[in-house]
């Protein structure tokens, strides 16, 4: 087994089991499908620990008091946000399965990978070096290509796309959102360019749904009732990061959200069909009601193709 696969096995094992002694690790490894008659000896295990710390977004530490090994992520690098840690770790899992995935590609069906990833590196370089970026940008609405000079703020993925929040160089229009897939001929500026506003990604997207952002609306409390087993799907895949379950029975669950309602939000609610009901506020409930009534009009009369 390759070093990469062994390291991924150790990380996955300790994420599931928590703190473990070396004997406990080897006992689990012996009964795994990856076991090849070997075991983790103290000296070789130390080398794997060193490789994990140098290569992965985590490390294995030894607790002298308990005599057990513990898995930790690099807190100084990733802070309290798990999303980047999970994203980077998943990339190693994908690398580790490449050979078998290609061999059995007819047995795998995947969703499309996020578009625009080829431009992520240069934008991160611009942020790191405090530079702007120049690019030719295609507008879906105007169906035109326009040369843009942008000062990057931060990146976000949403619905299989990479997006950039950036400030046009005139410093008067505030921040705008740009899809990386529609950028062409992208390059760094020679001169340094500093954003005119100090704001974090968390502050900018506070209460936003996806990449939608509004300076004019405040996030509001929204209550949604989800019926039957659909509630379990909503728990497993939250509709929004602010989701909290506040009440539940065997027949339904009530979830609370804090966000600015927008088209994408209503679209997501409709995805759950008759299994979901907006309870409050009234204007959000009315918006759903009006949308459903409009849809009903389409199906109330027989239409010819």
Secondary structure, 3 states (H helix, E strand, C coil): CCHHHHHHHHHHHHHHHCCECHHHHHHHHHCCCCCCCCCCCHHHHHHHHHHHHHHCCEEEEEECCCCEEEEEECHHHHCCCHHHHHHHHHHHHHHHCHHHHHHCHHHCCCCCCCECHHHHHHHHHHHHHCEEEEEEEEECCCCEEEEEEEEEEEEEEECCEEEEEEEECCCCCCEEEEEHHHEEEEEEEEEECCCCCCCCHHHHCCCCCCCCCCCCCCCEEEEEEEECCHHHHHHHCCCCCCCEEEEECCCEEEEEEEECCCHHHHHHHHCCHHHEEEEECHHHHHHHHHHHHHHHHHHHCCCCC
